[in-house]
Amino acid sequence: MAHWNRRSVVSVGLAAPSLSAAGYADNAHGVAIAAARLRRPLNTSAEDPILELVRLATLAANSHNTQPWLFERTPTGIAILPDVARRCPAVDPDDHHVFATLGCAAENIAIAAPSLGRAAEVVFEAEAKRVNIVLTSGASSTHPLVDAIPRRQCTRSVYDGRLIPTEQLALLEAAGAVEGVDMRLFTERAMIDRIRDTVIDANRAQMQDQAFISELRAWIRFNERSALATRDGLFAACSGNATLPDWLAGLLFPIV
Ligand SMILES: Cc1cc2nc3c(=O)[nH]c(=O)nc-3n(C[C@H](O)[C@H](O)[C@H](O)COP(=O)(O)O)c2cc1C
């Protein structure tokens, strides 16, 4: 049975250039090209709509950008399975990030499918540990979030401090009002500060854990060249850090 992931459904077609100064410029250009290819909008007349849905699914948020999913074409649609080779045992010993990630990918398929004339029924098969998505033809509508899929990205930039308008908070609250979800909004400064301090304490504790540090380091891509070579992991520049050659990053990472 053939399995797909992001790296197999989006061909980037770039050889990793050398480490010369020109190589670095090529690599930065290469990252820009790869990102543009990856994040092109949904093609509603794609030759293979199933493959196009898988491409959109692989744009979902996912733990450590490990992309721990495998997609399979089934007689009725698409199955999503965990890619156990991409588990993070230190930070996610019970695999709940892996399965939340499969849910994020399934959600993207459910949002995109109507634009390709299909309705998606998503079922988590707990015993088989897979998500089964049955696609039926006949639907013809456009989900309001379909255009957001290729544009959505996490940011770790410094928050600009602007207050979130009350009507947007209400939208968030409404989006979270589903069975099994307990949604709480914290808007009071004192409570926000307490949560911030708890997060900082938790982060400090995590940084004492050698297994966590080694695992995190293995998933950081310190420069464009390694980001392009692996097409996964956490690109240092996305966290506001300078890009560094791997040898220098190896020396600095334990210190910083
Ligand atoms: C289950 C799960 C847990 C995540 N945990 C964190 C986290 O602790 N810190 C963080 O900065 N991002 C976290 N993320 C965001 C991912 O790092 C991000 O989705 C991934 O790097 C892909 O980048 P993108 O969302 O910009 O496409 C998490 C995402 C998921 C789905």
The ligand as a MOL file (V3000), in Angstrom:
LIG
                    3D

  0  0  0     0  0            999 V3000
M  V30 BEGIN CTAB
M  V30 COUNTS 31 33 0 0 0
M  V30 BEGIN ATOM
M  V30 1 C -0.1220 19.0170 18.9200 0
M  V30 2 C 0.7120 20.2370 18.6250 0
M  V30 3 C 1.5630 20.7570 19.5860 0
M  V30 4 C 2.3280 21.9040 19.3150 0
M  V30 5 N 3.1300 22.4130 20.3100 0
M  V30 6 C 3.8180 23.5740 20.1000 0
M  V30 7 C 4.5920 24.1740 21.1480 0
M  V30 8 O 4.6420 23.6660 22.2620 0
M  V30 9 N 5.2540 25.3270 20.8770 0
M  V30 10 C 5.2020 25.9220 19.6380 0
M  V30 11 O 5.8220 26.9720 19.4460 0
M  V30 12 N 4.4710 25.3740 18.6160 0
M  V30 13 C 3.7710 24.2270 18.8270 0
M  V30 14 N 3.0050 23.6810 17.8050 0
M  V30 15 C 3.0130 24.3220 16.4850 0
M  V30 16 C 3.9560 23.5580 15.5480 0
M  V30 17 O 5.3170 23.7100 15.9140 0
M  V30 18 C 3.7250 24.0280 14.0970 0
M  V30 19 O 2.4050 23.7360 13.7360 0
M  V30 20 C 4.6840 23.3410 13.1260 0
M  V30 21 O 6.0040 23.7690 13.3530 0
M  V30 22 C 4.3250 23.6100 11.6630 0
M  V30 23 O 4.3970 24.9950 11.3960 0
M  V30 24 P 3.1250 25.8220 10.8810 0
M  V30 25 O 1.9970 25.5920 11.8610 0
M  V30 26 O 3.5870 27.2390 10.8500 0
M  V30 27 O 2.7660 25.2690 9.5180 0
M  V30 28 C 2.2400 22.5340 18.0540 0
M  V30 29 C 1.3750 22.0040 17.0790 0
M  V30 30 C 0.6180 20.8770 17.3580 0
M  V30 31 C -0.3210 20.3310 16.3220 0
M  V30 END ATOM
M  V30 BEGIN BOND
M  V30 1 1 1 2
M  V30 2 1 2 3
M  V30 3 2 2 30
M  V30 4 2 3 4
M  V30 5 1 4 5
M  V30 6 1 4 28
M  V30 7 2 5 6
M  V30 8 1 6 7
M  V30 9 1 6 13
M  V30 10 2 7 8
M  V30 11 1 7 9
M  V30 12 1 9 10
M  V30 13 2 10 11
M  V30 14 1 10 12
M  V30 15 2 12 13
M  V30 16 1 13 14
M  V30 17 1 14 15
M  V30 18 1 14 28
M  V30 19 1 15 16
M  V30 20 1 16 17
M  V30 21 1 16 18
M  V30 22 1 18 19
M  V30 23 1 18 20
M  V30 24 1 20 21
M  V30 25 1 20 22
M  V30 26 1 22 23
M  V30 27 1 23 24
M  V30 28 2 24 25
M  V30 29 1 24 26
M  V30 30 1 24 27
M  V30 31 2 28 29
M  V30 32 1 29 30
M  V30 33 1 30 31
M  V30 END BOND
M  V30 END CTAB
M  END
